[in-house]
Amino acid sequence: MNQPEQSQLGKASQYIDRYDASLLFPIPRAPKRAELGILGKLQFLGADLWTAFELSWLNLRGKPQVAIAHFTIPCDSISIIESKSFKLYLNSFNNTQFADVDAVASTLRQDINHAIWQTPGSDLGDVQSSPIQSSVGVKILLPEQFDQEPVHEFDGLSLDRLDIECHHYTPAPQLLSAVFDEAPVSEVLTSNLLKSNCLVTGQPDWASLRISYEGPQIDQAGLLQYIISFRNHNEFHEQCVERIYMDIWAQCKPIKLSVYARYTRRGGLDINPFRTSFPQAVPANIRTARQ
């Protein structure tokens, strides 16, 4: 099974500028989900929304092309893609000729689907593929479309307005509580104070968080303290958001719940996990100012 420490994270890497799909490094979701008690059917829906700001290739006359790409990775996929390997993979397009943008999109879709729907075995050459249940979404924006890309902050009530004391800097779900003897409420709460660290390198990952729920009213001070408690926690973006979702679900028992985080970019990539308890459209991939 591929382990995070086997990836290129934190290591000197040779940058390949000729197309090479083997650069993608999938990491199974199951082990980290097992830590959260997710052993069978998922308790949420959703997707991981990626943005690639450094995508380039050559047209058939050898002229460089540049673009921004949006990717939608279904959360029920077997594996995530380690982000540095994604960057190395995208760099491999740099000196590769493609007939047109549709050919680029088709190649991206095919390669990413193959990576996220496989389970690497204990021997890195041993790979088990599963049928594709939901395909990755790929949207490529050419330079004439760049000006149409909006920047917008999360809508909702900011928890950051609260003047609180903070003492916990590793995840502390005991800080979460809700009022169970009053009428349920519907709220959208936001914070810019989510910070975690890369599971392998320990480098800081910064994010804005949006929590939408219906149910017993969640204590806002405790929720903000809980969000801040991730400050020294080492985990990938997708895993942090699933931990937040599962902790709120267990401690506060909402009727409906959605958790969405937008992480600042690194290496020309941002990753924005979204998890929800009920079917709904995936949020539009609109970046915040810090991204």
C-alpha positions as CSV (number, residue, x, y, z in Angstrom):
1,M,0.0,0.0,0.0
2,N,1.4,3.4,-0.9
3,Q,2.3,5.4,2.2
4,P,2.6,9.2,2.3
5,E,6.3,9.0,3.3
6,Q,7.0,7.0,0.1
7,S,5.9,10.0,-2.0
8,Q,8.1,12.8,-3.3
9,L,7.0,15.1,-0.5
10,G,9.9,16.8,1.2
11,K,12.4,15.2,-1.2
12,A,14.6,16.6,-4.0
13,S,12.8,15.8,-7.2
14,Q,13.7,15.7,-10.8
15,Y,11.2,17.7,-12.8
16,I,10.1,15.8,-15.9
17,D,8.9,18.0,-18.7
18,R,7.7,15.2,-21.0
19,Y,4.3,13.6,-20.4
20,D,4.4,10.9,-17.8
21,A,1.2,9.6,-16.2
22,S,3.2,7.3,-13.8
23,L,4.2,10.4,-11.8
24,L,0.8,10.4,-10.1
25,F,1.1,8.9,-6.6
26,P,-2.3,7.6,-5.2
27,I,-2.7,7.2,-1.5
28,P,-5.7,5.0,-0.3
29,R,-8.3,6.9,1.7
30,A,-9.2,3.9,3.9
31,P,-6.5,3.9,6.6
32,K,-7.2,7.5,7.7
33,R,-10.9,6.9,7.5
34,A,-10.6,3.9,9.7
35,E,-9.1,6.2,12.4
36,L,-12.4,8.0,12.3
37,G,-14.5,4.9,12.6
38,I,-15.4,4.9,8.9
39,L,-15.1,1.3,7.9
40,G,-17.9,0.6,5.5
41,K,-20.4,2.8,3.7
42,L,-19.4,6.5,3.8
43,Q,-21.3,8.7,6.2
44,F,-21.1,11.7,3.8
45,L,-21.1,12.7,0.2
46,G,-19.0,15.3,-1.5
47,A,-15.8,15.9,-3.5
48,D,-12.3,17.5,-3.4
49,L,-12.1,20.6,-5.6
50,W,-8.6,21.2,-6.9
51,T,-7.4,24.2,-8.9
52,A,-4.2,24.0,-10.9
53,F,-2.7,27.5,-11.7
54,E,0.4,26.2,-13.5
55,L,-0.8,24.2,-16.5
56,S,1.0,24.5,-19.8
57,W,1.6,22.4,-22.9
58,L,2.7,22.9,-26.5
59,N,0.4,23.0,-29.5
60,L,1.3,21.1,-32.7
61,R,3.4,24.0,-33.9
62,G,5.5,23.9,-30.6
63,K,4.0,27.1,-29.2
64,P,3.4,27.1,-25.4
65,Q,-0.2,27.3,-24.2
66,V,-1.2,28.2,-20.6
67,A,-4.4,27.5,-18.7
68,I,-6.0,27.2,-15.3
69,A,-7.6,23.8,-14.6
70,H,-10.4,22.9,-12.1
71,F,-10.7,19.3,-11.0
72,T,-13.5,17.6,-9.1
73,I,-12.3,14.4,-7.3
74,P,-15.3,12.4,-5.9
75,C,-14.9,11.7,-2.2
76,D,-15.9,8.0,-2.7
77,S,-12.8,7.4,-4.8
78,I,-10.5,4.7,-3.4
79,S,-7.4,7.0,-3.3
80,I,-6.4,10.6,-3.1
81,I,-3.5,11.9,-5.2
82,E,-0.6,13.2,-3.2
83,S,-0.3,16.9,-4.2
84,K,3.4,17.1,-5.1
85,S,3.0,14.1,-7.4
86,F,0.1,16.0,-9.0
87,K,2.4,19.0,-9.5
88,L,5.2,16.8,-11.0
89,Y,2.6,15.2,-13.3
90,L,1.3,18.5,-14.5
91,N,4.8,19.7,-15.2
92,S,5.3,16.7,-17.4
93,F,2.9,18.4,-19.9
94,N,5.3,21.4,-20.3
95,N,7.2,20.2,-23.4
96,T,4.5,17.8,-24.7
97,Q,2.5,18.6,-27.8
98,F,-1.3,18.2,-27.8
99,A,-3.6,18.7,-30.7
100,D,-5.9,21.0,-28.7
101,V,-7.3,21.8,-25.3
102,D,-9.8,18.9,-25.5
103,A,-7.0,16.5,-25.9
104,V,-5.3,17.9,-22.8
105,A,-8.6,17.6,-20.8
106,S,-9.2,14.0,-22.0
107,T,-5.7,13.0,-21.0
108,L,-6.0,14.6,-17.6
109,R,-9.4,12.9,-17.0
110,Q,-8.2,9.5,-18.0
111,D,-5.0,9.6,-15.9
112,I,-6.6,11.0,-12.8
113,N,-9.5,8.5,-13.0
114,H,-7.0,5.7,-13.2
115,A,-5.1,6.9,-10.2
116,I,-8.0,7.6,-7.8
117,W,-9.8,4.3,-8.6
118,Q,-6.8,2.1,-7.8
119,T,-5.5,0.6,-4.6
120,P,-1.7,0.3,-4.7
121,G,-0.6,-2.9,-3.0
122,S,2.2,-3.5,-0.5
123,D,4.5,-4.0,-3.5
124,L,4.4,-0.7,-5.4
125,G,4.1,-2.7,-8.6
126,D,1.0,-4.5,-7.3
127,V,-2.0,-2.3,-8.2
128,Q,-5.6,-3.3,-7.9
129,S,-8.0,-1.3,-10.0
130,S,-11.7,-0.9,-9.3
131,P,-14.5,0.1,-11.7
132,I,-14.9,3.9,-12.0
133,Q,-18.1,4.8,-10.0
134,S,-18.0,8.5,-10.6
135,S,-15.6,10.2,-13.0
136,V,-13.3,13.1,-12.1
137,G,-14.5,16.4,-13.4
138,V,-12.0,18.4,-15.5
139,K,-12.6,22.0,-16.6
140,I,-9.8,24.0,-18.4
141,L,-9.9,27.7,-18.6
142,L,-7.9,29.5,-21.4
143,P,-6.4,33.0,-20.9
144,E,-9.3,34.7,-22.5
145,Q,-11.5,33.3,-19.7
146,F,-9.1,34.3,-16.8
147,D,-10.9,37.6,-16.3
148,Q,-14.1,35.7,-15.6
149,E,-12.7,33.9,-12.5
150,P,-14.2,35.6,-9.4
151,V,-12.7,36.0,-6.0
152,H,-15.3,35.7,-3.2
153,E,-15.2,35.0,0.6
154,F,-17.5,32.5,2.2
155,D,-21.0,33.7,3.0
156,G,-22.1,33.2,6.6
157,L,-21.6,34.4,10.2
158,S,-17.9,34.7,11.1
159,L,-16.9,32.8,14.2
160,D,-13.7,34.9,14.2
161,R,-15.6,37.8,15.7
162,L,-15.6,36.0,19.1
163,D,-13.1,37.0,21.8
164,I,-12.1,33.6,23.1
165,E,-9.2,32.0,25.0
166,C,-7.5,29.1,23.3
167,H,-5.4,26.4,24.9
168,H,-5.8,23.4,22.6
169,Y,-3.6,23.1,19.5
170,T,-4.3,19.5,18.6
171,P,-7.8,18.3,17.7
172,A,-10.1,18.4,20.7
173,P,-13.6,17.3,19.9
174,Q,-14.6,17.6,23.5
175,L,-14.8,21.3,22.9
176,L,-17.8,20.8,20.7
177,S,-21.3,21.0,22.2
178,A,-24.8,21.8,21.3
179,V,-28.1,22.7,22.9
180,F,-30.4,19.7,22.7
181,D,-33.4,20.9,24.7
182,E,-34.3,23.8,22.5
183,A,-35.8,24.1,19.0
184,P,-33.4,23.3,16.2
185,V,-31.7,26.0,14.2
186,S,-30.3,26.5,10.7
187,E,-26.9,28.3,10.5
188,V,-23.9,28.9,8.3
189,L,-20.8,29.6,10.2
190,T,-17.3,30.5,8.8
191,S,-13.8,31.0,10.0
192,N,-10.4,31.9,8.5
193,L,-8.5,30.4,11.4
194,L,-8.2,26.8,10.3
195,K,-4.5,25.8,10.1
196,S,-3.1,22.4,10.0
197,N,0.3,20.9,8.8
198,C,1.3,18.6,6.0
199,L,1.3,15.0,7.2
200,V,4.8,14.4,5.8
201,T,6.7,17.7,5.8
202,G,5.1,19.5,8.7
203,Q,4.7,22.6,6.5
204,P,1.7,24.8,7.5
205,D,-1.5,24.6,5.5
206,W,-3.9,27.6,5.8
207,A,-7.6,27.4,5.1
208,S,-11.0,29.1,5.4
209,L,-13.8,26.9,6.7
210,R,-17.6,27.0,6.1
211,I,-19.9,24.9,8.2
212,S,-23.6,24.8,7.3
213,Y,-26.0,22.8,9.5
214,E,-29.5,22.2,10.7
215,G,-30.2,20.8,14.2
216,P,-29.4,21.6,17.8
217,Q,-27.6,24.9,18.0
218,I,-23.9,24.5,18.2
219,D,-22.0,26.5,20.8
220,Q,-20.1,28.9,18.6
221,A,-17.2,29.6,21.1
222,G,-16.5,25.9,21.5
223,L,-16.7,25.4,17.7
224,L,-14.1,28.1,17.1
225,Q,-11.9,26.7,19.8
226,Y,-12.2,23.3,18.1
227,I,-11.3,24.7,14.7
228,I,-8.2,26.4,16.2
229,S,-7.2,23.1,17.9
230,F,-6.1,21.8,14.5
231,R,-3.2,24.3,14.5
232,N,-0.4,21.8,15.2
233,H,-2.1,18.8,13.7
234,N,-0.4,16.9,10.9
235,E,-2.9,15.6,8.3
236,F,-3.7,16.1,4.6
237,H,-6.5,18.6,3.7
238,E,-9.0,15.9,2.8
239,Q,-8.4,14.1,6.1
240,C,-8.8,17.2,8.2
241,V,-12.1,18.1,6.7
242,E,-13.4,14.5,7.2
243,R,-12.2,14.6,10.8
244,I,-14.0,17.9,11.4
245,Y,-17.2,16.6,9.8
246,M,-17.2,13.4,11.8
247,D,-16.5,15.2,15.1
248,I,-19.3,17.7,14.6
249,W,-21.6,14.9,13.5
250,A,-20.8,12.8,16.6
251,Q,-20.7,15.6,19.2
252,C,-23.4,17.9,18.0
253,K,-25.8,15.5,16.3
254,P,-27.1,17.8,13.5
255,I,-29.9,16.8,11.3
256,K,-28.0,18.1,8.2
257,L,-24.4,19.0,8.0
258,S,-22.0,20.4,5.3
259,V,-18.3,21.2,5.9
260,Y,-16.2,23.0,3.2
261,A,-12.6,24.1,3.5
262,R,-10.6,26.2,1.0
263,Y,-6.9,25.8,1.5
264,T,-4.3,28.3,0.2
265,R,-2.4,27.1,-2.8
266,R,1.0,25.4,-2.6
267,G,3.1,24.6,-5.7
268,G,0.5,26.1,-7.9
269,L,-2.3,23.9,-6.5
270,D,-5.1,24.4,-4.1
271,I,-7.3,21.6,-2.6
272,N,-10.8,22.3,-1.3
273,P,-12.6,19.4,0.3
274,F,-16.4,19.5,0.6
275,R,-18.4,16.9,2.7
276,T,-22.2,16.9,3.2
277,S,-24.7,14.6,4.8
278,F,-27.3,15.0,2.1
279,P,-27.3,15.2,-1.7
280,Q,-26.6,18.6,-3.1
281,A,-24.6,20.3,-5.8
282,V,-20.9,20.6,-5.2
283,P,-20.0,24.3,-4.5
284,A,-18.7,26.3,-7.4
285,N,-14.9,26.3,-7.4
286,I,-14.5,30.0,-6.5
287,R,-11.3,31.0,-4.8
288,T,-11.0,33.2,-1.7
289,A,-8.7,36.2,-1.5
290,R,-6.0,34.2,0.3
291,Q,-5.9,31.7,-2.5
